[in-house]
Amino acid sequence: MSDFLEFRKVQCKDCYRCLRECPVKAIDVKEHQAKIIEERCILCGHCTHVCPQNAKIVHSELPAVRELLASGSDVIATVAPAFISSLGQKDFGALRIALAKLGFHDAEETAVGAQAVVEAYKEVLRKGEMRNFITSACPAACNLIQKYFPKALPYLAPVDSPMVAHAKMIRREHPDAKVVFIGPCIAKKREGSESHLIDAVLTFEELRTMLEEKEIDLSTISKLPIADKPKAANRAKAFPVTRGIIRSFDALPEGYTYMAIDGIDRCMQALDKIEELDHVFLEINVCPDGCINGPCSISSDGGMLKAEGDVLAYVDRELATRPHTAPTPAPVDLGYMHPRLRNHSRPATDKEIETILHRTGKFRPEDELNCGACGYSTCREKAWAVVNGYADIEICLPYMRKRAESLAVEIVRNSPHGVLLVDGDMNIVDINATAMKMLGLGGSPDNFQKRAVSDFFSPFEFYSAYSEQRNTANHRLFLQASKRYLDLNVIYLKEQNLLFGLMKDITDEVNYDKKLKEVKLETITTTDEVIMKQMRVAQEIASLLGETTAETKLALLNLKRTLADGEPETTADGRPADWKTAKI
């Protein structure tokens, strides 16, 4: 994570726009989340402008500034001249009063340091030792050269930036003071931290927050009569606009062609060709239109044209109302040799590049579309990022789309269920082989596209799902052509305005149910027959047992009588005389 800039995790949406726009590819896209690669980032802030989700987080130093103001120390603000456009002020006096209300001991314009920087530039130019000369006022531009254009490093002015120069001058006059820079730049936060001269850096956005918290209205203060200290005119107040540095010279040293370039792309083009230039003074600023369009500037009505006009009008008033005296060199040393800055990125070998390309289905040069959808200009540049761990291999959108489409096609094509895609006119958009078999159709699925569903079965369920914009489930169909039973589920695809029909063949289940029912009926019939037969047998046995029991009883009675009275009476056939009337 960068100490100065980051993205909100919950809002990053896999759009890769920040990566596409990042001039130095200092954004790591891992697990669908963009993160700043601090050692590669030059803090130009361009990503904060282009992010459609406004997911930027410029790490705030408001808590540190509040702590400084509450500490009892003398806190002095150095304010970038872009305050004219960002805060809508025509003079610095009202802002100085507002800062005093916030608790600042004093406030000065950073243009004081800018003027000292111009004098230091003059001294270097007079020596004529530099074949080309690149200004050092923009910290993002300096970082760009230090990290990515080492061949331009010998031409980078060996002079402090206006912010650092002014901080040195303040500390010389107020050794115990705390210095807070206020401006439109994110890169100043890193520069201030590394200088060890700046105690905190605020953006104009953060300053506006502080003013709103204290209910301090700059427009009200600006209407008050404000006494101003008579000072000499300062041309360097033009620094925040294009050619502002060149405008700050009262006379341009001879021997150089003076050019101003703004915008990161033009800066990189110029730095790439710097060796082909000769005796060129290059005013360079990564922000288009200069610092008035910094990443943390506050835009106003009229855009950049009005912003530039306001700054130039401020300078013109400065030159028209203040005495013109020759600037004197700063009482401090403003010399600074910018070191080469390296990162841990490494070149990728051809084998590594090819391995990554092959994993994303790129085996031939024509497979390398170089579409830039992933954020990198070429497929090989993206492969380099994967090798260095700056990107996931899956961020190749054509590859992922092709794979997703291939998987989708294979799933539909080989599905054991029938798939039918139908439009609002109830015509077939697509159909798989399984569905064709269920419908008893032959040939290619392509032959049935745009055919009406009603040609094969009643489209009632599709009509119902489409008209009511809802899903329907488990509707049973019998297809006469193929003698099959189907379960039909229809899903309404709202975004595509299509109907997705999923057909399951349940013919075997239905036939099994029929057979099972037949077996049950047969079993019931057989059971009834067995029961009736058992009843008849039981009745016959009961009849026989009744007759036998009666005869046994009579025999026993006769036996009893015989034993008691003598021989029992019998009939001619030897049976007891009363056997026919005996009761059982």
VEXVO-465718 format. One record per residue (C-alpha): x, y, z; residue number from 0; residue in one letter. Coordinates in steps of 0.05 Angstrom, whole numbers, plus 5000, padded with zeros to 4 digits. Example, Ala and Ser with C-alpha at 12.3 -4.5 7.8 and 13.67 -1.06 7.14 Angstrom:
! residues 2
((5246,4910,5156),0,'A')
((5273,4979,5143),1,'S')
This chain:
! residues 584
((5000,5000,5000),0,'M')
((5024,5070,4983),1,'S')
((5035,5119,5040),2,'D')
((5003,5174,4998),3,'F')
((4952,5145,4950),4,'L')
((4907,5083,4949),5,'E')
((4841,5058,4923),6,'F')
((4779,5040,4962),7,'R')
((4774,4965,4960),8,'K')
((4699,4962,4961),9,'V')
((4692,5006,4900),10,'Q')
((4743,4977,4852),11,'C')
((4702,4944,4797),12,'K')
((4751,4907,4751),13,'D')
((4748,4962,4699),14,'C')
((4825,4970,4692),15,'Y')
((4815,5042,4671),16,'R')
((4865,5067,4721),17,'C')
((4916,5017,4696),18,'L')
((4904,5037,4624),19,'R')
((4913,5110,4641),20,'E')
((4973,5101,4687),21,'C')
((5034,5125,4648),22,'P')
((5084,5082,4686),23,'V')
((5039,5022,4701),24,'K')
((5046,5031,4776),25,'A')
((4981,4995,4791),26,'I')
((4978,4923,4814),27,'D')
((4913,4886,4796),28,'V')
((4906,4825,4840),29,'K')
((4843,4788,4859),30,'E')
((4801,4839,4822),31,'H')
((4829,4897,4863),32,'Q')
((4874,4954,4840),33,'A')
((4930,4975,4886),34,'K')
((4986,5026,4880),35,'I')
((5057,4999,4871),36,'I')
((5091,5053,4912),37,'E')
((5162,5043,4885),38,'E')
((5137,5051,4814),39,'R')
((5087,5107,4826),40,'C')
((5107,5179,4810),41,'I')
((5044,5206,4845),42,'L')
((5021,5244,4783),43,'C')
((4950,5231,4808),44,'G')
((4923,5218,4738),45,'H')
((4888,5155,4762),46,'C')
((4848,5196,4811),47,'T')
((4818,5236,4753),48,'H')
((4799,5176,4710),49,'V')
((4771,5128,4762),50,'C')
((4696,5122,4746),51,'P')
((4682,5100,4818),52,'Q')
((4719,5158,4850),53,'N')
((4756,5104,4889),54,'A')
((4817,5147,4903),55,'K')
((4843,5155,4974),56,'I')
((4894,5211,4981),57,'V')
((4921,5198,5050),58,'H')
((4903,5257,5092),59,'S')
((4951,5295,5137),60,'E')
((4895,5334,5170),61,'L')
((4904,5299,5237),62,'P')
((4979,5316,5237),63,'A')
((4964,5389,5220),64,'V')
((4911,5394,5275),65,'R')
((4961,5365,5324),66,'E')
((5014,5416,5303),67,'L')
((4965,5474,5311),68,'L')
((4945,5449,5379),69,'A')
((5017,5439,5402),70,'S')
((5032,5512,5415),71,'G')
((5088,5513,5363),72,'S')
((5093,5568,5311),73,'D')
((5064,5536,5249),74,'V')
((5078,5573,5184),75,'I')
((5041,5557,5120),76,'A')
((5073,5560,5052),77,'T')
((5017,5564,5000),78,'V')
((5025,5546,4927),79,'A')
((5005,5603,4879),80,'P')
((4951,5558,4849),81,'A')
((4907,5581,4908),82,'F')
((4884,5636,4861),83,'I')
((4845,5586,4817),84,'S')
((4829,5532,4869),85,'S')
((4804,5578,4924),86,'L')
((4777,5634,4881),87,'G')
((4819,5689,4912),88,'Q')
((4846,5751,4877),89,'K')
((4898,5764,4931),90,'D')
((4935,5728,4986),91,'F')
((4914,5775,5042),92,'G')
((4846,5744,5054),93,'A')
((4876,5674,5055),94,'L')
((4929,5695,5106),95,'R')
((4874,5720,5152),96,'I')
((4835,5655,5143),97,'A')
((4896,5613,5160),98,'L')
((4908,5656,5222),99,'A')
((4837,5640,5244),100,'K')
((4855,5566,5237),101,'L')
((4913,5576,5284),102,'G')
((4972,5586,5237),103,'F')
((5026,5633,5263),104,'H')
((5038,5661,5194),105,'D')
((5029,5644,5120),106,'A')
((5070,5661,5058),107,'E')
((5065,5646,4985),108,'E')
((5109,5590,4959),109,'T')
((5123,5638,4902),110,'A')
((5176,5668,4947),111,'V')
((5214,5602,4941),112,'G')
((5197,5598,4867),113,'A')
((5230,5665,4855),114,'Q')
((5293,5640,4890),115,'A')
((5291,5578,4846),116,'V')
((5289,5621,4784),117,'V')
((5351,5658,4807),118,'E')
((5385,5591,4819),119,'A')
((5365,5569,4748),120,'Y')
((5396,5633,4721),121,'K')
((5461,5618,4755),122,'E')
((5465,5548,4726),123,'V')
((5445,5572,4657),124,'L')
((5498,5626,4657),125,'R')
((5552,5574,4668),126,'K')
((5530,5541,4603),127,'G')
((5552,5472,4627),128,'E')
((5487,5436,4613),129,'M')
((5472,5418,4541),130,'R')
((5398,5415,4557),131,'N')
((5362,5440,4618),132,'F')
((5299,5410,4650),133,'I')
((5263,5447,4705),134,'T')
((5257,5414,4774),135,'S')
((5194,5447,4801),136,'A')
((5146,5389,4789),137,'C')
((5161,5331,4837),138,'P')
((5122,5281,4794),139,'A')
((5164,5300,4733),140,'A')
((5228,5293,4774),141,'C')
((5206,5224,4797),142,'N')
((5189,5205,4725),143,'L')
((5260,5222,4704),144,'I')
((5293,5190,4765),145,'Q')
((5256,5124,4756),146,'K')
((5243,5116,4682),147,'Y')
((5287,5163,4641),148,'F')
((5357,5159,4670),149,'P')
((5387,5186,4606),150,'K')
((5351,5252,4620),151,'A')
((5377,5255,4691),152,'L')
((5441,5294,4673),153,'P')
((5396,5349,4645),154,'Y')
((5351,5355,4706),155,'L')
((5365,5422,4741),156,'A')
((5407,5410,4804),157,'P')
((5362,5457,4842),158,'V')
((5309,5448,4897),159,'D')
((5236,5455,4882),160,'S')
((5201,5520,4903),161,'P')
((5168,5484,4962),162,'M')
((5235,5459,4990),163,'V')
((5270,5525,4974),164,'A')
((5216,5564,5012),165,'H')
((5219,5515,5071),166,'A')
((5294,5527,5076),167,'K')
((5283,5602,5075),168,'M')
((5229,5598,5129),169,'I')
((5271,5554,5174),170,'R')
((5330,5601,5167),171,'R')
((5286,5658,5194),172,'E')
((5246,5615,5243),173,'H')
((5289,5555,5264),174,'P')
((5237,5528,5313),175,'D')
((5177,5537,5268),176,'A')
((5136,5481,5239),177,'K')
((5125,5486,5163),178,'V')
((5062,5463,5128),179,'V')
((5056,5465,5052),180,'F')
((4987,5475,5021),181,'I')
((4976,5461,4947),182,'G')
((4941,5419,4893),183,'P')
((4993,5364,4887),184,'C')
((4996,5293,4914),185,'I')
((5070,5285,4896),186,'A')
((5086,5342,4944),187,'K')
((5066,5296,5001),188,'K')
((5122,5248,4985),189,'R')
((5171,5304,4969),190,'E')
((5155,5339,5035),191,'G')
((5164,5275,5075),192,'S')
((5231,5259,5042),193,'E')
((5257,5331,5049),194,'S')
((5254,5329,5126),195,'H')
((5240,5404,5121),196,'L')
((5164,5400,5114),197,'I')
((5125,5378,5175),198,'D')
((5060,5365,5136),199,'A')
((5029,5375,5068),200,'V')
((4956,5394,5058),201,'L')
((4918,5394,4992),202,'T')
((4871,5450,4975),203,'F')
((4814,5400,4986),204,'E')
((4839,5387,5057),205,'E')
((4846,5461,5070),206,'L')
((4774,5472,5047),207,'R')
((4752,5419,5097),208,'T')
((4787,5456,5154),209,'M')
((4755,5522,5134),210,'L')
((4686,5491,5130),211,'E')
((4695,5459,5199),212,'E')
((4711,5527,5229),213,'K')
((4657,5561,5187),214,'E')
((4708,5608,5157),215,'I')
((4683,5641,5093),216,'D')
((4738,5666,5048),217,'L')
((4691,5707,5005),218,'S')
((4668,5746,5066),219,'T')
((4740,5759,5089),220,'I')
((4761,5781,5019),221,'S')
((4710,5838,5022),222,'K')
((4745,5869,5082),223,'L')
((4797,5924,5074),224,'P')
((4863,5887,5082),225,'I')
((4928,5924,5092),226,'A')
((4984,5893,5051),227,'D')
((5058,5896,5065),228,'K')
((5095,5932,5008),229,'P')
((5139,5881,4974),230,'K')
((5174,5877,4908),231,'A')
((5137,5847,4849),232,'A')
((5145,5771,4842),233,'N')
((5140,5743,4772),234,'R')
((5145,5673,4798),235,'A')
((5072,5674,4819),236,'K')
((5060,5651,4747),237,'A')
((5091,5583,4763),238,'F')
((5025,5544,4765),239,'P')
((5007,5555,4692),240,'V')
((5039,5530,4627),241,'T')
((5102,5571,4611),242,'R')
((5096,5599,4681),243,'G')
((5169,5586,4697),244,'I')
((5192,5617,4632),245,'I')
((5147,5678,4647),246,'R')
((5182,5684,4715),247,'S')
((5248,5705,4683),248,'F')
((5256,5780,4678),249,'D')
((5305,5765,4621),250,'A')
((5318,5697,4591),251,'L')
((5391,5676,4590),252,'P')
((5418,5668,4520),253,'E')
((5441,5604,4487),254,'G')
((5378,5563,4498),255,'Y')
((5312,5551,4463),256,'T')
((5256,5557,4515),257,'Y')
((5199,5507,4511),258,'M')
((5143,5487,4558),259,'A')
((5112,5418,4558),260,'I')
((5054,5395,4601),261,'D')
((5015,5330,4604),262,'G')
((5047,5264,4622),263,'I')
((5046,5235,4551),264,'D')
((5080,5295,4520),265,'R')
((5130,5296,4577),266,'C')
((5149,5224,4565),267,'M')
((5156,5235,4490),268,'Q')
((5202,5294,4502),269,'A')
((5244,5257,4554),270,'L')
((5250,5197,4507),271,'D')
((5281,5243,4454),272,'K')
((5321,5287,4501),273,'I')
((5388,5263,4473),274,'E')
((5367,5287,4404),275,'E')
((5356,5358,4430),276,'L')
((5410,5410,4438),277,'D')
((5411,5472,4483),278,'H')
((5337,5467,4499),279,'V')
((5307,5495,4563),280,'F')
((5249,5448,4579),281,'L')
((5196,5471,4628),282,'E')
((5161,5406,4645),283,'I')
((5098,5392,4683),284,'N')
((5060,5326,4684),285,'V')
((4993,5359,4696),286,'C')
((4959,5386,4633),287,'P')
((4955,5462,4638),288,'D')
((5003,5461,4697),289,'G')
((4991,5461,4772),290,'C')
((4924,5496,4765),291,'I')
((4899,5428,4741),292,'N')
((4933,5388,4796),293,'G')
((4900,5323,4821),294,'P')
((4876,5358,4885),295,'C')
((4859,5425,4855),296,'S')
((4788,5451,4863),297,'I')
((4754,5463,4797),298,'S')
((4710,5524,4786),299,'S')
((4665,5551,4733),300,'D')
((4702,5569,4669),301,'G')
((4750,5511,4672),302,'G')
((4824,5516,4657),303,'M')
((4819,5577,4612),304,'L')
((4790,5618,4668),305,'K')
((4838,5588,4719),306,'A')
((4898,5607,4677),307,'E')
((4868,5676,4664),308,'G')
((4858,5687,4739),309,'D')
((4931,5669,4754),310,'V')
((4959,5713,4699),311,'L')
((4914,5771,4720),312,'A')
((4941,5762,4791),313,'Y')
((5012,5766,4764),314,'V')
((4995,5827,4721),315,'D')
((4967,5863,4782),316,'R')
((5029,5844,4820),317,'E')
((5074,5874,4767),318,'L')
((5030,5936,4760),319,'A')
((5023,5954,4833),320,'T')
((5089,5933,4864),321,'R')
((5159,5961,4856),322,'P')
((5206,5925,4808),323,'H')
((5271,5909,4842),324,'T')
((5323,5859,4822),325,'A')
((5314,5794,4860),326,'P')
((5371,5774,4905),327,'T')
((5397,5703,4911),328,'P')
((5367,5663,4968),329,'A')
((5407,5664,5033),330,'P')
((5407,5588,5033),331,'V')
((5438,5535,4988),332,'D')
((5386,5510,4938),333,'L')
((5431,5460,4904),334,'G')
((5404,5389,4898),335,'Y')
((5428,5331,4855),336,'M')
((5370,5285,4840),337,'H')
((5391,5213,4850),338,'P')
((5374,5154,4805),339,'R')
((5315,5116,4834),340,'L')
((5309,5042,4820),341,'R')
((5253,4992,4832),342,'N')
((5252,4917,4836),343,'H')
((5220,4906,4768),344,'S')
((5261,4862,4722),345,'R')
((5259,4847,4648),346,'P')
((5224,4783,4630),347,'A')
((5259,4731,4588),348,'T')
((5230,4710,4521),349,'D')
((5214,4642,4550),350,'K')
((5177,4672,4608),351,'E')
((5138,4717,4561),352,'I')
((5120,4659,4516),353,'E')
((5098,4616,4575),354,'T')
((5049,4670,4597),355,'I')
((5025,4681,4526),356,'L')
((5013,4607,4516),357,'H')
((4973,4603,4581),358,'R')
((4925,4655,4552),359,'T')
((4917,4619,4486),360,'G')
((4967,4661,4447),361,'K')
((5012,4616,4406),362,'F')
((5022,4658,4343),363,'R')
((5036,4732,4332),364,'P')
((4966,4741,4304),365,'E')
((4938,4716,4370),366,'D')
((4968,4777,4405),367,'E')
((4911,4826,4396),368,'L')
((4945,4882,4436),369,'N')
((4875,4909,4450),370,'C')
((4896,4944,4514),371,'G')
((4833,4921,4551),372,'A')
((4876,4895,4609),373,'C')
((4908,4963,4617),374,'G')
((4974,4946,4584),375,'Y')
((4991,4970,4514),376,'S')
((5012,4901,4487),377,'T')
((5002,4829,4506),378,'C')
((5077,4823,4519),379,'R')
((5077,4882,4565),380,'E')
((5020,4849,4604),381,'K')
((5060,4784,4606),382,'A')
((5119,4824,4635),383,'W')
((5072,4849,4690),384,'A')
((5050,4778,4705),385,'V')
((5123,4755,4710),386,'V')
((5137,4812,4759),387,'N')
((5075,4797,4800),388,'G')
((5039,4861,4782),389,'Y')
((4979,4829,4749),390,'A')
((4938,4764,4749),391,'D')
((4941,4725,4685),392,'I')
((4865,4724,4681),393,'E')
((4859,4799,4668),394,'I')
((4866,4785,4593),395,'C')
((4793,4801,4575),396,'L')
((4791,4770,4505),397,'P')
((4821,4706,4533),398,'Y')
((4772,4704,4591),399,'M')
((4714,4719,4545),400,'R')
((4735,4666,4496),401,'K')
((4744,4616,4552),402,'R')
((4677,4634,4583),403,'A')
((4643,4628,4515),404,'E')
((4678,4563,4501),405,'S')
((4659,4534,4569),406,'L')
((4587,4559,4560),407,'A')
((4583,4528,4491),408,'V')
((4612,4462,4515),409,'E')
((4566,4460,4575),410,'I')
((4504,4473,4532),411,'V')
((4527,4428,4476),412,'R')
((4542,4369,4521),413,'N')
((4486,4379,4571),414,'S')
((4444,4317,4585),415,'P')
((4384,4364,4586),416,'H')
((4353,4399,4527),417,'G')
((4369,4473,4521),418,'V')
((4325,4521,4481),419,'L')
((4337,4596,4475),420,'L')
((4275,4634,4452),421,'V')
((4265,4708,4435),422,'D')
((4204,4752,4449),423,'G')
((4172,4731,4383),424,'D')
((4174,4659,4405),425,'M')
((4226,4640,4354),426,'N')
((4285,4595,4369),427,'I')
((4351,4632,4378),428,'V')
((4392,4570,4395),429,'D')
((4381,4497,4410),430,'I')
((4427,4440,4431),431,'N')
((4431,4370,4404),432,'A')
((4396,4340,4465),433,'T')
((4335,4384,4455),434,'A')
((4333,4365,4381),435,'M')
((4333,4292,4399),436,'K')
((4277,4303,4449),437,'M')
((4236,4339,4395),438,'L')
((4251,4284,4345),439,'G')
((4290,4330,4299),440,'L')
((4350,4314,4256),441,'G')
((4404,4355,4223),442,'G')
((4444,4414,4249),443,'S')
((4420,4461,4305),444,'P')
((4434,4519,4258),445,'D')
((4377,4496,4213),446,'N')
((4326,4509,4268),447,'F')
((4347,4578,4288),448,'Q')
((4291,4629,4277),449,'K')
((4239,4573,4273),450,'R')
((4176,4584,4314),451,'A')
((4171,4543,4377),452,'V')
((4098,4529,4359),453,'S')
((4123,4486,4301),454,'D')
((4143,4434,4352),455,'F')
((4099,4442,4414),456,'F')
((4054,4492,4448),457,'S')
((4094,4552,4470),458,'P')
((4045,4570,4526),459,'F')
((4097,4567,4581),460,'E')
((4144,4612,4541),461,'F')
((4087,4662,4528),462,'Y')
((4070,4661,4602),463,'S')
((4142,4672,4625),464,'A')
((4153,4728,4575),465,'Y')
((4089,4766,4586),466,'S')
((4094,4762,4662),467,'E')
((4170,4768,4663),468,'Q')
((4177,4710,4711),469,'R')
((4204,4639,4713),470,'N')
((4160,4578,4706),471,'T')
((4178,4509,4731),472,'A')
((4162,4435,4720),473,'N')
((4111,4439,4665),474,'H')
((4099,4370,4635),475,'R')
((4096,4361,4560),476,'L')
((4082,4301,4515),477,'F')
((4114,4306,4447),478,'L')
((4075,4265,4397),479,'Q')
((4131,4266,4345),480,'A')
((4182,4232,4390),481,'S')
((4133,4199,4439),482,'K')
((4170,4231,4497),483,'R')
((4149,4263,4562),484,'Y')
((4187,4325,4583),485,'L')
((4192,4371,4644),486,'D')
((4200,4442,4619),487,'L')
((4229,4499,4661),488,'N')
((4230,4569,4630),489,'V')
((4275,4624,4656),490,'I')
((4264,4696,4636),491,'Y')
((4331,4731,4621),492,'L')
((4313,4804,4634),493,'K')
((4377,4837,4611),494,'E')
((4379,4798,4545),495,'Q')
((4303,4798,4537),496,'N')
((4306,4724,4521),497,'L')
((4276,4660,4548),498,'L')
((4318,4602,4570),499,'F')
((4282,4535,4566),500,'G')
((4311,4475,4602),501,'L')
((4279,4408,4582),502,'M')
((4288,4344,4622),503,'K')
((4268,4278,4589),504,'D')
((4224,4241,4639),505,'I')
((4198,4189,4590),506,'T')
((4231,4131,4628),507,'D')
((4203,4157,4694),508,'E')
((4133,4163,4665),509,'V')
((4137,4093,4634),510,'N')
((4164,4066,4699),511,'Y')
((4106,4098,4737),512,'D')
((4056,4067,4688),513,'K')
((4088,3998,4695),514,'K')
((4089,4005,4770),515,'L')
((4015,4023,4769),516,'K')
((3999,3962,4726),517,'E')
((4038,3917,4774),518,'V')
((3999,3947,4833),519,'K')
((3932,3935,4799),520,'L')
((3952,3863,4781),521,'E')
((3975,3851,4852),522,'T')
((3909,3878,4880),523,'I')
((3869,3833,4834),524,'T')
((3910,3772,4853),525,'T')
((3902,3788,4926),526,'T')
((3826,3793,4919),527,'D')
((3824,3724,4885),528,'E')
((3867,3693,4940),529,'V')
((3822,3723,4994),530,'I')
((3758,3696,4961),531,'M')
((3789,3628,4952),532,'K')
((3810,3626,5025),533,'Q')
((3741,3646,5047),534,'M')
((3709,3589,5007),535,'R')
((3758,3539,5037),536,'V')
((3744,3564,5107),537,'A')
((3669,3557,5097),538,'Q')
((3676,3485,5071),539,'E')
((3720,3466,5129),540,'I')
((3671,3497,5178),541,'A')
((3613,3458,5147),542,'S')
((3651,3392,5153),543,'L')
((3673,3407,5223),544,'L')
((3600,3422,5244),545,'G')
((3573,3356,5219),546,'E')
((3629,3316,5250),547,'T')
((3620,3351,5316),548,'T')
((3544,3334,5319),549,'A')
((3557,3260,5306),550,'E')
((3611,3259,5359),551,'T')
((3564,3290,5410),552,'K')
((3509,3240,5397),553,'L')
((3557,3183,5402),554,'A')
((3582,3208,5468),555,'L')
((3511,3217,5494),556,'L')
((3492,3146,5475),557,'N')
((3555,3121,5507),558,'L')
((3536,3157,5570),559,'K')
((3465,3130,5569),560,'R')
((3489,3060,5556),561,'T')
((3536,3062,5613),562,'L')
((3480,3088,5656),563,'A')
((3418,3048,5633),564,'D')
((3440,2994,5586),565,'G')
((3442,2988,5512),566,'E')
((3419,3049,5475),567,'P')
((3364,3045,5424),568,'E')
((3387,3040,5352),569,'T')
((3356,3042,5284),570,'T')
((3360,2989,5231),571,'A')
((3426,3016,5205),572,'D')
((3457,3016,5275),573,'G')
((3453,3091,5289),574,'R')
((3424,3119,5354),575,'P')
((3350,3125,5347),576,'A')
((3349,3201,5358),577,'D')
((3411,3222,5320),578,'W')
((3372,3264,5269),579,'K')
((3341,3307,5323),580,'T')
((3402,3316,5365),581,'A')
((3425,3389,5373),582,'K')
((3497,3410,5366),583,'I')
